[in-house]
């Protein structure tokens, strides 16, 4: 039976592109997961700054709805970052307890 796989790096990236080392979907997912904390941190900072501006502008104009929206954005950013952080460490824990390297 033939495999239904192909080399993603060679199929999509020509030349000396750094993603040319991708050998399959598993490697791509592994790269994304290993960088999930960094990506989540950047999104977290952007959302906190946006929520902070909305919170401050709402309190300056006296609009309680704007203050509540800013607070909701900040709380959502914190909860989202905690979920990504805990998920990352669960993947690390499962990998170490099973003896597999999930994040190559």
N, CA, C and O atoms as a printed pandas DataFrame, in Angstrom:
     atom_number atom_name residue_name chain_id  residue_number  x_coord  y_coord  z_coord
0              1         N          UNK        A               1    0.843   -1.187    0.000
1              2        CA          UNK        A               1    0.000    0.000    0.000
2              3         C          UNK        A               1    0.883    1.243    0.000
3              4         O          UNK        A               1    1.811    1.344    0.803
4              5         N          UNK        A               2    0.608    2.172   -0.875
5              6        CA          UNK        A               2    1.392    3.397   -0.956
6              7         C          UNK        A               2    0.955    4.383    0.106
7              8         O          UNK        A               2   -0.206    4.424    0.513
8              9         N          UNK        A               3    1.919    5.174    0.542
9             10        CA          UNK        A               3    1.604    6.230    1.501
10            11         C          UNK        A               3    0.942    7.391    0.783
11            12         O          UNK        A               3    1.274    7.708   -0.359
12            13         N          UNK        A               4    0.016    8.009    1.461
13            14        CA          UNK        A               4   -0.652    9.172    0.891
14            15         C          UNK        A               4   -0.074   10.452    1.471
15            16         O          UNK        A               4   -0.814   11.389    1.775
16            17         N          UNK        A               5    1.242   10.497    1.626
17            18        CA          UNK        A               5    1.892   11.670    2.186
18            19         C          UNK        A               5    2.838   12.273    1.153
19            20         O          UNK        A               5    3.244   11.619    0.192
20            21         N          UNK        A               6    3.168   13.516    1.376
21            22        CA          UNK        A               6    4.164   14.174    0.548
22            23         C          UNK        A               6    4.917   15.171    1.402
23            24         O          UNK        A               6    4.443   15.568    2.466
24            25         N          UNK        A               7    6.066   15.568    0.949
25            26        CA          UNK        A               7    6.928   16.488    1.668
26            27         C          UNK        A               7    6.407   17.907    1.501
27            28         O          UNK        A               7    6.484   18.482    0.416
28            29         N          UNK        A               8    5.872   18.473    2.591
29            30        CA          UNK        A               8    5.296   19.823    2.535
30            31         C          UNK        A               8    6.353   20.848    2.135
31            32         O          UNK        A               8    6.090   21.739    1.328
32            33         N          UNK        A               9    7.555   20.714    2.710
33            34        CA          UNK        A               9    8.616   21.684    2.429
34            35         C          UNK        A               9    8.959   21.778    0.963
35            36         O          UNK        A               9    9.099   22.880    0.432
36            37         N          UNK        A              10    9.098   20.650    0.296
37            38        CA          UNK        A              10    9.437   20.660   -1.126
38            39         C          UNK        A              10    8.256   21.054   -1.994
39            40         O          UNK        A              10    8.447   21.619   -3.072
40            41         N          UNK        A              11    7.036   20.769   -1.548
41            42        CA          UNK        A              11    5.858   21.059   -2.358
42            43         C          UNK        A              11    5.518   22.545   -2.388
43            44         O          UNK        A              11    5.069   23.051   -3.416
44            45         N          UNK        A              12    5.723   23.249   -1.285
45            46        CA          UNK        A              12    5.268   24.633   -1.206
46            47         C          UNK        A              12    6.386   25.674   -1.175
47            48         O          UNK        A              12    6.154   26.826   -1.542
48            49         N          UNK        A              13    7.575   25.301   -0.753
49            50        CA          UNK        A              13    8.633   26.283   -0.576
50            51         C          UNK        A              13    9.832   25.913   -1.435
51            52         O          UNK        A              13   10.456   24.872   -1.231
52            53         N          UNK        A              14   10.145   26.761   -2.384
53            54        CA          UNK        A              14   11.284   26.547   -3.264
54            55         C          UNK        A              14   12.475   27.343   -2.764
55            56         O          UNK        A              14   12.312   28.337   -2.055
56            57         N          UNK        A              15   13.639   26.921   -3.121
57            58        CA          UNK        A              15   14.841   27.652   -2.750
58            59         C          UNK        A              15   15.289   27.339   -1.338
59            60         O          UNK        A              15   15.079   26.236   -0.834
60            61         N          UNK        A              16   15.909   28.324   -0.703
61            62        CA          UNK        A              16   16.486   28.143    0.627
62            63         C          UNK        A              16   15.567   28.678    1.713
63            64         O          UNK        A              16   16.038   29.322    2.650
64            65         N          UNK        A              17   14.290   28.431    1.610
65            66        CA          UNK        A              17   13.322   28.905    2.597
66            67         C          UNK        A              17   13.449   28.082    3.865
67            68         O          UNK        A              17   13.666   26.873    3.789
68            69         N          UNK        A              18   13.317   28.720    5.055
69            70        CA          UNK        A              18   13.503   28.004    6.309
70            71         C          UNK        A              18   12.403   26.977    6.571
71            72         O          UNK        A              18   12.614   26.053    7.357
72            73         N          UNK        A              19   11.248   27.109    5.942
73            74        CA          UNK        A              19   10.177   26.130    6.117
74            75         C          UNK        A              19   10.343   24.924    5.198
75            76         O          UNK        A              19    9.502   24.025    5.183
76            77         N          UNK        A              20   11.410   24.910    4.447
77            78        CA          UNK        A              20   11.663   23.785    3.549
78            79         C          UNK        A              20   11.978   22.514    4.325
79            80         O          UNK        A              20   11.896   21.415    3.776
80            81         N          UNK        A              21   12.337   22.654    5.596
81            82        CA          UNK        A              21   12.657   21.478    6.408
82            83         C          UNK        A              21   11.409   20.750    6.907
83            84         O          UNK        A              21   11.521   19.727    7.582
84            85         N          UNK        A              22   10.221   21.267    6.582
85            86        CA          UNK        A              22    8.989   20.589    6.983
86            87         C          UNK        A              22    8.868   19.267    6.235
87            88         O          UNK        A              22    8.928   19.225    5.006
88            89         N          UNK        A              23    8.699   18.201    6.988
89            90        CA          UNK        A              23    8.580   16.889    6.370
90            91         C          UNK        A              23    7.162   16.353    6.422
91            92         O          UNK        A              23    6.872   15.311    5.834
92            93         N          UNK        A              24    6.283   17.044    7.112
93            94        CA          UNK        A              24    4.894   16.601    7.195
94            95         C          UNK        A              24    4.084   17.525    8.071
95            96         O          UNK        A              24    4.600   18.494    8.628
96            97         N          UNK        A              25    2.820   17.216    8.184
97            98        CA          UNK        A              25    1.914   18.033    8.980
98            99         C          UNK        A              25    2.279   17.978   10.459
99           100         O          UNK        A              25    2.118   18.966   11.176
100          101         N          UNK        A              26    2.764   16.838   10.914
101          102        CA          UNK        A              26    3.161   16.695   12.311
102          103         C          UNK        A              26    4.266   17.662   12.690
103          104         O          UNK        A              26    4.242   18.239   13.777
104          105         N          UNK        A              27    5.228   17.843   11.810
105          106        CA          UNK        A              27    6.324   18.786   12.067
106          107         C          UNK        A              27    5.810   20.217   12.126
107          108         O          UNK        A              27    6.253   21.000   12.965
108          109         N          UNK        A              28    4.864   20.571   11.229
109          110        CA          UNK        A              28    4.275   21.910   11.234
110          111         C          UNK        A              28    3.525   22.165   12.530
111          112         O          UNK        A              28    3.667   23.233   13.126
112          113         N          UNK        A              29    2.733   21.207   12.972
113          114        CA          UNK        A              29    1.990   21.339   14.229
114          115         C          UNK        A              29    2.955   21.445   15.400
115          116         O          UNK        A              29    2.728   22.225   16.325
116          117         N          UNK        A              30    4.025   20.669   15.367
117          118        CA          UNK        A              30    5.025   20.725   16.424
118          119         C          UNK        A              30    5.675   22.103   16.515
119          120         O          UNK        A              30    5.899   22.617   17.611
120          121         N          UNK        A              31    5.974   22.692   15.376
121          122        CA          UNK        A              31    6.566   24.039   15.366
122          123         C          UNK        A              31    5.581   25.061   15.935
123          124         O          UNK        A              31    5.961   25.923   16.728
124          125         N          UNK        A              32    4.321   24.962   15.527
125          126        CA          UNK        A              32    3.311   25.901   16.023
126          127         C          UNK        A              32    3.093   25.742   17.525
127          128         O          UNK        A              32    2.991   26.738   18.242
128          129         N          UNK        A              33    3.021   24.507   18.007
129          130        CA          UNK        A              33    2.810   24.280   19.429
130          131         C          UNK        A              33    3.990   24.737   20.269
131          132         O          UNK        A              33    3.806   25.282   21.358
132          133         N          UNK        A              34    5.202   24.520   19.771
133          134        CA          UNK        A              34    6.361   24.942   20.548
134          135         C          UNK        A              34    6.471   26.466   20.615
135          136         O          UNK        A              34    7.132   26.997   21.507
136          137         N          UNK        A              35    5.843   27.158   19.702
137          138        CA          UNK        A              35    5.844   28.621   19.723
138          139         C          UNK        A              35    4.523   29.202   20.219
139          140         O          UNK        A              35    4.309   30.411   20.124
140          141         N          UNK        A              36    3.638   28.365   20.744
141          142        CA          UNK        A              36    2.318   28.823   21.181
142          143         C          UNK        A              36    2.404   29.847   22.299
143          144         O          UNK        A              36    1.625   30.799   22.321
144          145         N          UNK        A              37    3.326   29.671   23.220
145          146        CA          UNK        A              37    3.461   30.611   24.336
146          147         C          UNK        A              37    3.881   31.984   23.831
147          148         O          UNK        A              37    3.377   33.000   24.310
148          149         N          UNK        A              38    4.783   32.025   22.885
149          150        CA          UNK        A              38    5.236   33.308   22.334
150          151         C          UNK        A              38    4.081   34.007   21.608
151          152         O          UNK        A              38    3.843   35.199   21.807
152          153         N          UNK        A              39    3.372   33.256   20.768
153          154        CA          UNK        A              39    2.239   33.827   20.029
154          155         C          UNK        A              39    1.162   34.299   20.992
155          156         O          UNK        A              39    0.612   35.388   20.827
156          157         N          UNK        A              40    0.856   33.480   22.003
157          158        CA          UNK        A              40   -0.154   33.859   22.993
158          159         C          UNK        A              40    0.292   35.085   23.788
159          160         O          UNK        A              40   -0.533   35.931   24.132
160          161         N          UNK        A              41    1.561   35.186   24.075
161          162        CA          UNK        A              41    2.073   36.348   24.800
162          163         C          UNK        A              41    1.934   37.636   24.006
163          164         O          UNK        A              41    1.583   38.678   24.558
164          165         N          UNK        A              42    2.206   37.562   22.718
165          166        CA          UNK        A              42    2.065   38.748   21.862
166          167         C          UNK        A              42    0.606   39.168   21.768
167          168         O          UNK        A              42    0.288   40.351   21.890
168          169         N          UNK        A              43   -0.285   38.196   21.550
169          170        CA          UNK        A              43   -1.724   38.502   21.491
170          171         C          UNK        A              43   -2.198   39.042   22.831
171          172         O          UNK        A              43   -3.006   39.970   22.871
172          173         N          UNK        A              44   -1.705   38.469   23.937
173          174        CA          UNK        A              44   -2.064   38.922   25.278
174          175         C          UNK        A              44   -1.699   40.393   25.484
175          176         O          UNK        A              44   -2.516   41.179   25.963
176          177         N          UNK        A              45   -0.486   40.754   25.126
177          178        CA          UNK        A              45   -0.040   42.144   25.303
178          179         C          UNK        A              45   -0.885   43.099   24.470
179          180         O          UNK        A              45   -1.283   44.158   24.955
180          181         N          UNK        A              46   -1.162   42.734   23.218
181          182        CA          UNK        A              46   -1.977   43.590   22.352
182          183         C          UNK        A              46   -3.377   43.774   22.935
183          184         O          UNK        A              46   -3.907   44.885   22.947
184          185         N          UNK        A              47   -3.978   42.675   23.423
185          186        CA          UNK        A              47   -5.329   42.774   23.976
186          187         C          UNK        A              47   -5.358   43.581   25.274
187          188         O          UNK        A              47   -6.296   44.344   25.504
188          189         N          UNK        A              48   -4.349   43.421   26.116
189          190        CA          UNK        A              48   -4.307   44.183   27.368
190          191         C          UNK        A              48   -4.138   45.672   27.081
191          192         O          UNK        A              48   -4.772   46.501   27.733
192          193         N          UNK        A              49   -3.299   46.017   26.121
193          194        CA          UNK        A              49   -3.117   47.428   25.768
194          195         C          UNK        A              49   -4.416   47.999   25.193
195          196         O          UNK        A              49   -4.817   49.105   25.556
196          197         N          UNK        A              50   -5.075   47.254   24.300
197          198        CA          UNK        A              50   -6.345   47.704   23.723
198          199         C          UNK        A              50   -7.402   47.861   24.802
199          200         O          UNK        A              50   -8.108   48.869   24.836
200          201         N          UNK        A              51   -7.519   46.871   25.687
201          202        CA          UNK        A              51   -8.487   46.952   26.787
202          203         C          UNK        A              51   -8.163   48.085   27.740
203          204         O          UNK        A              51   -9.068   48.747   28.250
204          205         N          UNK        A              52   -6.877   48.317   27.987
205          206        CA          UNK        A              52   -6.472   49.421   28.862
206          207         C          UNK        A              52   -6.828   50.773   28.279
207          208         O          UNK        A              52   -7.310   51.654   28.991
208          209         N          UNK        A              53   -6.589   50.943   26.965
209          210        CA          UNK        A              53   -6.983   52.199   26.327
210          211         C          UNK        A              53   -8.489   52.413   26.405
211          212         O          UNK        A              53   -8.957   53.518   26.681
212          213         N          UNK        A              54   -9.246   51.338   26.158
213          214        CA          UNK        A              54  -10.703   51.458   26.208
214          215         C          UNK        A              54  -11.162   51.738   27.637
215          216         O          UNK        A              54  -12.084   52.527   27.846
216          217         N          UNK        A              55  -10.539   51.109   28.606
217          218        CA          UNK        A              55  -10.873   51.328   30.009
218          219         C          UNK        A              55  -10.610   52.778   30.415
219          220         O          UNK        A              55  -11.443   53.415   31.060
220          221         N          UNK        A              56   -9.440   53.285   30.028
221          222        CA          UNK        A              56   -9.065   54.653   30.384
222          223         C          UNK        A              56   -9.929   55.672   29.656
223          224         O          UNK        A              56  -10.372   56.650   30.258
224          225         N          UNK        A              57  -10.175   55.453   28.360
225          226        CA          UNK        A              57  -11.002   56.415   27.619
226          227         C          UNK        A              57  -12.440   56.397   28.120
227          228         O          UNK        A              57  -13.101   57.435   28.137
228          229         N          UNK        A              58  -12.932   55.231   28.527
229          230        CA          UNK        A              58  -14.292   55.155   29.069
230          231         C          UNK        A              58  -14.407   55.829   30.409
231          232         O          UNK        A              58  -15.426   56.456   30.699
232          233         N          UNK        A              59  -13.372   55.716   31.246
233          234        CA          UNK        A              59  -13.436   56.368   32.553
234          235         C          UNK        A              59  -13.255   57.876   32.418
235          236         O          UNK        A              59  -13.786   58.641   33.224
236          237         N          UNK        A              60  -12.509   58.304   31.404
237          238        CA          UNK        A              60  -12.332   59.741   31.188
238          239         C          UNK        A              60  -13.587   60.404   30.664
239          240         O          UNK        A              60  -13.874   61.552   31.004
240          241         N          UNK        A              61  -14.344   59.687   29.835
241          242        CA          UNK        A              61  -15.573   60.259   29.287
242          243         C          UNK        A              61  -16.773   60.006   30.188
243          244         O          UNK        A              61  -17.845   60.569   29.967
244          245         N          UNK        A              62  -16.603   59.172   31.191
245          246        CA          UNK        A              62  -17.696   58.901   32.117
246          247         C          UNK        A              62  -18.690   57.873   31.594
247          248         O          UNK        A              62  -19.808   57.789   32.103
248          249         N          UNK        A              63  -18.313   57.102   30.604
249          250        CA          UNK        A              63  -19.203   56.087   30.034
250          251         C          UNK        A              63  -18.917   54.741   30.705
251          252         O          UNK        A              63  -17.872   54.138   30.462
252          253         N          UNK        A              64  -19.836   54.272   31.543
253          254        CA          UNK        A              64  -19.586   53.008   32.248
254          255         C          UNK        A              64  -19.573   51.789   31.317
255          256         O          UNK        A              64  -18.963   50.772   31.646
256          257         N          UNK        A              65  -20.238   51.880   30.161
257          258        CA          UNK        A              65  -20.221   50.756   29.226
258          259         C          UNK        A              65  -18.840   50.568   28.606
259          260         O          UNK        A              65  -18.402   49.437   28.393
260          261         N          UNK        A              66  -18.159   51.666   28.316
261          262        CA          UNK        A              66  -16.798   51.586   27.769
262          263         C          UNK        A              66  -15.835   51.010   28.812
263          264         O          UNK        A              66  -14.946   50.227   28.476
264          265         N          UNK        A              67  -16.012   51.394   30.058
265          266        CA          UNK        A              67  -15.176   50.858   31.132
266          267         C          UNK        A              67  -15.407   49.354   31.256
267          268         O          UNK        A              67  -14.454   48.589   31.407
268          269         N          UNK        A              68  -16.667   48.928   31.194
269          270        CA          UNK        A              68  -16.996   47.503   31.288
270          271         C          UNK        A              68  -16.429   46.731   30.095
271          272         O          UNK        A              68  -15.946   45.612   30.269
272          273         N          UNK        A              69  -16.475   47.302   28.891
273          274        CA          UNK        A              69  -15.910   46.640   27.709
274          275         C          UNK        A              69  -14.395   46.488   27.848
275          276         O          UNK        A              69  -13.841   45.437   27.525
276          277         N          UNK        A              70  -13.737   47.527   28.324
277          278        CA          UNK        A              70  -12.292   47.457   28.536
278          279         C          UNK        A              70  -11.934   46.392   29.560
279          280         O          UNK        A              70  -10.978   45.639   29.374
280          281         N          UNK        A              71  -12.703   46.330   30.641
281          282        CA          UNK        A              71  -12.475   45.319   31.663
282          283         C          UNK        A              71  -12.693   43.916   31.097
283          284         O          UNK        A              71  -11.924   43.003   31.397
284          285         N          UNK        A              72  -13.731   43.739   30.283
285          286        CA          UNK        A              72  -14.005   42.434   29.677
286          287         C          UNK        A              72  -12.875   42.001   28.742
287          288         O          UNK        A              72  -12.504   40.828   28.716
288          289         N          UNK        A              73  -12.332   42.941   27.981
289          290        CA          UNK        A              73  -11.219   42.615   27.082
290          291         C          UNK        A              73  -10.006   42.168   27.878
291          292         O          UNK        A              73   -9.354   41.189   27.515
292          293         N          UNK        A              74   -9.696   42.866   28.951
293          294        CA          UNK        A              74   -8.540   42.507   29.772
294          295         C          UNK        A              74   -8.746   41.140   30.429
295          296         O          UNK        A              74   -7.824   40.325   30.458
296          297         N          UNK        A              75   -9.943   40.884   30.953
297          298        CA          UNK        A              75  -10.227   39.596   31.586
298          299         C          UNK        A              75  -10.162   38.462   30.559
299          300         O          UNK        A              75   -9.637   37.387   30.852
300          301         N          UNK        A              76  -10.692   38.698   29.360
301          302        CA          UNK        A              76  -10.635   37.680   28.305
302          303         C          UNK        A              76   -9.186   37.396   27.912
303          304         O          UNK        A              76   -8.834   36.245   27.656
304          305         N          UNK        A              77   -8.352   38.416   27.862
305          306        CA          UNK        A              77   -6.938   38.225   27.527
306          307         C          UNK        A              77   -6.244   37.388   28.591
307          308         O          UNK        A              77   -5.460   36.497   28.264
308          309         N          UNK        A              78   -6.521   37.662   29.847
309          310        CA          UNK        A              78   -5.900   36.903   30.939
310          311         C          UNK        A              78   -6.356   35.451   30.908
311          312         O          UNK        A              78   -5.536   34.541   31.028
312          313         N          UNK        A              79   -7.651   35.229   30.749
313          314        CA          UNK        A              79   -8.177   33.855   30.710
314          315         C          UNK        A              79   -7.621   33.098   29.508
315          316         O          UNK        A              79   -7.238   31.935   29.636
316          317         N          UNK        A              80   -7.572   33.736   28.356
317          318        CA          UNK        A              80   -7.035   33.093   27.158
318          319         C          UNK        A              80   -5.577   32.711   27.314
319          320         O          UNK        A              80   -5.171   31.621   26.912
320          321         N          UNK        A              81   -4.784   33.602   27.897
321          322        CA          UNK        A              81   -3.368   33.289   28.092
322          323         C          UNK        A              81   -3.196   32.146   29.079
323          324         O          UNK        A              81   -2.343   31.280   28.886
324          325         N          UNK        A              82   -4.004   32.139   30.139
325          326        CA          UNK        A              82   -3.928   31.045   31.113
326          327         C          UNK        A              82   -4.284   29.714   30.460
327          328         O          UNK        A              82   -3.640   28.700   30.729
328          329         N          UNK        A              83   -5.307   29.709   29.601
329          330        CA          UNK        A              83   -5.704   28.476   28.914
330          331         C          UNK        A              83   -4.570   27.973   28.021
331          332         O          UNK        A              83   -4.269   26.779   28.029
332          333         N          UNK        A              84   -3.943   28.856   27.259
333          334        CA          UNK        A              84   -2.835   28.439   26.388
334          335         C          UNK        A              84   -1.656   27.959   27.222
335          336         O          UNK        A              84   -1.027   26.956   26.884
336          337         N          UNK        A              85   -1.353   28.657   28.296
337          338        CA          UNK        A              85   -0.228   28.291   29.162
338          339         C          UNK        A              85   -0.443   26.912   29.783
339          340         O          UNK        A              85    0.459   26.074   29.765
340          341         N          UNK        A              86   -1.634   26.677   30.331
341          342        CA          UNK        A              86   -1.936   25.384   30.953
342          343         C          UNK        A              86   -1.958   24.277   29.895
343          344         O          UNK        A              86   -1.466   23.177   30.147
344          345         N          UNK        A              87   -2.515   24.549   28.728
345          346        CA          UNK        A              87   -2.552   23.553   27.656
346          347         C          UNK        A              87   -1.139   23.156   27.235
347          348         O          UNK        A              87   -0.856   21.976   27.031
348          349         N          UNK        A              88   -0.272   24.124   27.110
349          350        CA          UNK        A              88    1.119   23.855   26.742
350          351         C          UNK        A              88    1.762   22.928   27.767
351          352         O          UNK        A              88    2.426   21.960   27.396
352          353         N          UNK        A              89    1.572   23.215   29.043
353          354        CA          UNK        A              89    2.196   22.395   30.068
354          355         C          UNK        A              89    1.539   21.023   30.181
355          356         O          UNK        A              89    2.202   20.067   30.584
356          357         N          UNK        A              90    0.272   20.898   29.843
357          358        CA          UNK        A              90   -0.362   19.580   29.788
358          359         C          UNK        A              90    0.278   18.743   28.685
359          360         O          UNK        A              90    0.544   17.558   28.885
360          361         N          UNK        A              91    0.527   19.345   27.528
361          362        CA          UNK        A              91    1.181   18.626   26.432
362          363         C          UNK        A              91    2.583   18.193   26.857
363          364         O          UNK        A              91    2.991   17.067   26.574
364          365         N          UNK        A              92    3.314   19.062   27.524
365          366        CA          UNK        A              92    4.652   18.714   28.014
366          367         C          UNK        A              92    4.562   17.560   29.015
367          368         O          UNK        A              92    5.347   16.615   28.949
368          369         N          UNK        A              93    3.605   17.641   29.939
369          370        CA          UNK        A              93    3.440   16.606   30.960
370          371         C          UNK        A              93    3.092   15.256   30.336
371          372         O          UNK        A              93    3.673   14.236   30.707
372          373         N          UNK        A              94    2.160   15.241   29.403
373          374        CA          UNK        A              94    1.768   13.992   28.736
374          375         C          UNK        A              94    2.946   13.414   27.967
375          376         O          UNK        A              94    3.167   12.203   27.978
376          377         N          UNK        A              95    3.693   14.268   27.306
377          378        CA          UNK        A              95    4.862   13.796   26.573
378          379         C          UNK        A              95    5.906   13.174   27.472
379          380         O          UNK        A              95    6.502   12.156   27.120
380          381         N          UNK        A              96    6.135   13.766   28.622
381          382        CA          UNK        A              96    7.146   13.225   29.541
382          383         C          UNK        A              96    6.670   11.956   30.233
383          384         O          UNK        A              96    7.463   11.045   30.466
384          385         N          UNK        A              97    5.380   11.885   30.564
385          386        CA          UNK        A              97    4.899   10.678   31.239
386          387         C          UNK        A              97    4.806    9.491   30.292
387          388         O          UNK        A              97    4.979    8.350   30.720
388          389         N          UNK        A              98    4.537    9.738   29.011
389          390        CA          UNK        A              98    4.461    8.638   28.050
390          391         C          UNK        A              98    5.806    8.342   27.406
391          392         O          UNK        A              98    5.962    7.322   26.735
392          393         N          UNK        A              99    6.766    9.216   27.603
393          394        CA          UNK        A              99    8.098    8.989   27.042
394          395         C          UNK        A              99    8.206    9.359   25.573
395          396         O          UNK        A              99    9.152    8.939   24.907
396          397         N          UNK        A             100    7.264   10.130   25.049
397          398        CA          UNK        A             100    7.322   10.549   23.662
398          399         C          UNK        A             100    7.718   12.013   23.587
399          400         O          UNK        A             100    7.577   12.762   24.553
400          401         N          UNK        A             101    8.210   12.401   22.433
401          402        CA          UNK        A             101    8.597   13.788   22.215
402          403         C          UNK        A             101    7.522   14.427   21.325
403          404         O          UNK        A             101    7.614   14.387   20.098
404          405         N          UNK        A             102    6.513   15.009   21.956
405          406        CA          UNK        A             102    5.406   15.585   21.199
406          407         C          UNK        A             102    5.796   16.890   20.513
407          408         O          UNK        A             102    5.285   17.209   19.439
408          409         N          UNK        A             103    6.682   17.624   21.121
409          410        CA          UNK        A             103    7.143   18.900   20.548
410          411         C          UNK        A             103    8.583   18.745   20.104
411          412         O          UNK        A             103    9.502   19.157   20.811
412          413         N          UNK        A             104    8.782   18.159   18.951
413          414        CA          UNK        A             104   10.125   17.842   18.445
414          415         C          UNK        A             104   11.040   19.006   18.520
415          416         O          UNK        A             104   12.204   18.901   18.132
